[in-house]
């Protein structure tokens, strides 16, 4: 049986939630392997919308197990609140359908505060556009070897010493920022208030996944954000604080890379990004407005309006390489319906030279000029198409040209938020 990794091939918001939900019906486990509650997925099932941030998309499906891996940073209070919201919609989250890695790092209130303080203090032009949810500071503490982890909630006595170590660092930062120090009692009480609600879900996740794999069951790995927000391979420093590429599915869950069989890159038929940073194909005009309004481009978590632009094949081609993408799921093709012409970026010009990839340098990224090809649009609707025969001829030509330019085939094509409005070309869960 194949195990599938789902990653975003652009700057996130490509429509991963629907695709993961569609695939999760045939998976046994769905694993989140990085990020935190700065990510958001909206699932539309039988007309009901479910908004998820930390929970794997599979949890809304009866009989499926959701797993939060060690690569995720977890705000325990946000997780409890999210579980509560789903309960109000009739979805019960219990240890029967959710497990959390006991070695996953926790996000505390001090992380959220520090996130906001630093963003507010940043000079004009240097703001990252963080969601202020404490993701970055929590990852910093993880790498600094002073993080509080899920398993620490089970041992209150040793937890006190770990809090003291953590506050030695954070209170020094707060003094430097002119903020009041935090007491160890406040952090201890904050954690103990939620410990009993989190601990029943803890699991030795690497062992669970190994047993699942050996039993021949299917595992679906769900990434958050997108490749161009990867801490190493993205548009640094305007990135998230984790690795978002497919290789992180192994490191962020404890399953070896040899067990990752198919990498599905979710790819929007145009391009969007949230927050600050370079965006070569951005359209700050009527085209950008058309895409934003028709595509309902507002963040699931933040409600922030997304920046919109033409499809950037050079960027996605880069993502195909850094992820080892087997095939893509092309989403939101229907948003392009009605346009007279459609442009695709095939490369860039910089300082008089033509290049085929986005350079890693922040200064160069800001200076690149997109090179466009122009294709004819189509007037007939693609909304709800479920076979190739349902698509206008020009829409098919657009899809085929995208495949050529990015060097990867379309495995799935999505034509609306509804989960069944999907054309399956190649089954990622091939037997």
N, C-alpha and C positions, 0 to 999 in steps of 0.2 A: 504494500500500500504506500502511496506517495504522501509525504508531508509537505505542506504548502506554506510559504512565507509571503505575506502581503505587505508591500511597502508603497509609500507615495513616491512618485518619480519627479515631482516638482517641488513647490514650497508648501505642501500640505493642502488640505481642503479639496482633495481630488475626488472625493466620494467613496472613500474606503469603507465607511460604515455599511452602506448598502451591499457592496460586493462581499465583505466579510460575512454579513448576515446570510447572503445568498449561498455562500460556500459552507457556512457553519452547519447548515441543515445536513450536510453529508460528512461532517467531521465529528470526532468523538470528544476532542478537547480543543478549546480556543484559548491561546496564550498571548497575553500582552507582555512585551519584552523590553520596553523602554518608555521614557517620558513619564508624565504625571498627569495631574488633572488640568494641565494647560491644554491638553488635547481634547477634541470633542468629536463625537460621531452622532449623527442623527439617523435613526432607523425608522422607516415607514413600513409598518406591517398591518395589512388589512385596514388601512386608513388611519391607524394610530401611530403617532410619532413618539419615539423613545429617544431621549437625549442622554448619552453616556459620556463620561469623561475618563474615569478610572476603570470601570468594569469592562471586561472583554465583551464584544458584541454578541457572542454566543449565549450569554446568560438569559436572553429573552426567549430562547428556544427551549421548550420542554425536553428534558432528557440529555441536555448537553452540559458539559463541565467547563466552567470558565476558570482560568488560572492567571494570577498576577505574578509575573516572574521577578527574579532578583534584580533585574535591570531597571525596574520601575521604582520611582520615588513616590511614596504614598503619604498623602495627608490623611491621617486616620479619621479626623472629624469630617472631612469632605467625603470620604468613602462611606461613612455611616449615614451621612445625609443623602448621598446618592442611592444607597440601598433603600432608605426610607421613601424616597420619591418613586422608585420603581414599585415598592410595595403598594403605594397609593394607586398605581396603575394596574395592580393585580399580578405583579411579577414578584414572587417570593425568592429572596436570595438567602440561601442557607449553606452550611458546609457540604450539603449534598450536591450543590451545583457551582460552588466557588471555593477555590483554594488560593492561599496567598503564601508566597515564598517566605520562610521564616528569616531569611537573611536579606530581605528587602529593606531599604533605608526609609526612615520616616521623615516627613516634612513637619516642622513645628511652627508655632506662631512666630518665633524669632526669625525664621527663614523668610516668611512672608513680609515681615516688617523690614528686614534688611534689603530684600528685593526692591521694595518701594523707595526706601531711603536712598539707595544708590542710584536708582533711575532718576529720582527727583534732583539729585545732586550733579548729574551728568551735564556737561556743557552742551550747548546747542550743537547738533550735528553728530554727537557721540552717543545719543540714546539708542538703546538696542530695540526698544519696543516690546519689552517683556510684559507678560501677562500679570506680573506682580504676585504670583502664586507661590513663590518660594522655591521653584524648581531648581534654578541655578545654584543658590546657596546650599540647598540640600545635597546636590551632587558634589559641590566643593567640600562639604564635610565628609562625604563618603570617601572621596579621594584623599582627604586629609586624615583619614582613619580616626575620626572622632564622632562618627554618626551614631545615632540611636537606631536600632533595627527592630523589626517586628518581634524577634525572639526575646529581646531585652524586656519587653512588657511582662514576660512571665516570671522575671526575677527582680522584684522591687528593690531588694537590698543592693545588688550589684548595679542596678540602674542608677542609684544615687551617685555613685562614683563616676559613672559615665557622663551624667549630667554636669557634674563639677568640671570634668575635663572639657566638655563642650563649651561651657560658659567661660572658662578661662580664655578661650579664643573669642567668643562672641561679645563678651563684655568689654574686651579691649577694643574691638571694632566700634562698639556703641559709644565708648568714651571718646574715641577719635571723631565720631560723628556728632558729638554733643548730645547724645541721648542718654536717658537714665539706664542704669544697669538692671539686669533681670535676675531675680532670685532663683536659686535652685528649687526651692519649694514650689514656686509658680509653675515651673516646667514639669516637675514631678506630678503635681496635681493635674495638670493638663493631660498628661499621658495616662495616669491612673483613671481619669474620668471616662476614658474610652477603651481601656485595656480589655475589659470583659466582653466588649462587643467585637473586638478584632481577633483576639486569641483563638476562638473556636475555628477560625478559618486557616490557621497557620499550617504549613505543610513543608516537607522536604521536597521541593519541587523537582529538582534534578532527578531524584529517585522515582518520583511519580511518573515523570516523562519517560524515563528509561524503561520502566515497567510497561507503560502504555505502548511504546514503540515495539518492544519485544513481543507484545501480545498481538501485534499486527493491526493496531488501531490507527486511525487517521488523526493527525495533529495539524491544526491551523494556527500559524503564528501571525499575530496582528500588530503591525507597527503603528506608531503615532507620528504626526507631522509629516515631513517629506524629506527626500534626499538632499535638497538644496538648503535644508535647515540642519544638516548633520554638523556636529561640532568640528569634524575634520574635513569633510568633503563639501560642506556648504559654503554660503557666501559670508564667511567669517569676517567680522565678529557678529554680524546680524543673523545669528543662528540660535538654535536651542542648545541645551547643555548636555545632550546625550548623543550617542551615535544612533542615527535613524536608518542606516543602511541594513541590508539583509543579513550581513555577517553578525550583527548584534543579536539576531534571533537566537544564535547559539550561545553567545556569551551571556545574554540577558535572561536565559532560561536554564542553562546547565546541560543542554543537549548538544552533542558534538555536531560540527558542521557537515559531517558525512550523512547526517540524518535529514538534511534540508534538500528536498528533491526538486521542488518547483518554486521559482521566485516570480510572483505575479506583481508587476508594477502598475499601480493604479495611476492613470494618466488622463487628465482633463483635456477636452478637445480644444481648449484655449488655455490661457495661463492666468493665475491669480497669486497674490501674496498678501499677507497681513503684516502690518508693522513696517519698520524701517528697513533700508537696505536696497541694493541695486535690483533693477527690474528692466532689462534691456528692451522688452517688447511692450512695456506699459503704454496704454492709450489713455491719456488724460484729455479725452474728447468725447464726441457723441458715440464712438464705437465702444470705448470703455464703459460709458454709461449704459449703453444697450446691453452689453454682456453682464454688467453688474445687476441691472434690474431684472433681466430675463432669467439670469442664473441664480437669482436670490442670494447674492454673494455677501452674506453677513455671517460673522463667526458664531459657531455653535456655543462656544464657551463665553466669549467676550461680547458678542453682538457687534463687534467692530466691522465697519464696511471694508471689504476687501478691494485691493487695487486689481485692475483687470487689464489684460492685453492679449495680443495674438499668441498663437501656439509657437513655442520655442523649441524647434526640433533639435537644435544644437545642445540645449540643456538636457533634454530627455535622452539624447544619445549618450551624453556623459553619464546619466543615471543608469542607463542600461549596462554600461561598463562597470561602474563602481558597485552595483548590486549583483551583477551576474544575472540580470533579468532574463527569464525564460520566455515570457510573453507578457503583453500588457492587457489591462482592462481599460478600454477607452470609454470615458464617461462624459455625460452632458453634451453629446453630439447635437441634441435637439435645440440647445441654446443658440446654435449657429443658423438655425432655420430662418429663412427670409432675407439673409444678407445677399447683396448683389455680387460682392467679391469677398474672398477670404485670403488673408495673408499668413504665410508661415515663415518663421525665421530659420534660415539654414546655416548661418554662421555669423561672424562679426568682423567689423573693421576696427582696427585700433592703431593709431599713429601711422596710418597709411598702409598697414599690412592687413591681409585677410587671414583670420584664424578660425578653426573649426570647433573651438571649445571656449568655455568661460574661464579666464585665467584665475588663479588663486589670489592674486594681489588685490587688495581692497581698492587701491588707486586705479588699477587697470580695469577692474569691474565697473567702476563708475564712469569710465571713458569709452567703453565699447559702444559701437553703433551696429544695430542689427542689419543683416542683409536679408531681404525678403524675396520670396517668390509669391506671385499672386495667382490664385485659383478662382474659377467661377463658383459662385454660391449656388444655392438651390432654394426654390420657393415652396416646394411641397414639404409637408411636415414629416419629421422623423419620429415625433413623439409616440412612444408606445410600440415602436417597431420590434418585432420578435423574430423576424427572419430577414436574410439579405434581400429577398424579393420585396420586402416592405419598404426598402430604402430607395430614395431618388438616386439616379445614376451618378449625379455629381457628388452626392454624399459618399457613395462607395469609392469614387475616384479619390476623394479627400482622404478617406481612411487608408486606402492602398498606398497613397503617396506618403502619408505619415509613417507607415510601416517601413517603406524604403529608406526614408530619411533617418529614422532612429535606429535601424538595424535590429528590429525585433518584431515578431508577428503579433497581431491582435488576437488574443485568446478569448476575450469577452468584450461585448459592446453593450453599453448601457444607454437607454434612450428615454429614461424618466426616473424620478426617485422611487417609483414602485419596483419592488424586488423582482417581479416577474417580467418586467419590460427589459429583458436582457437577451442578447443574441450570443449563444455559446458556440464558439468556433473550435476551441481545443479545451478539453477538460483538464484543469490543473491537477485534479485528483485521479490521474490516469492509473489504471491498475497494471 
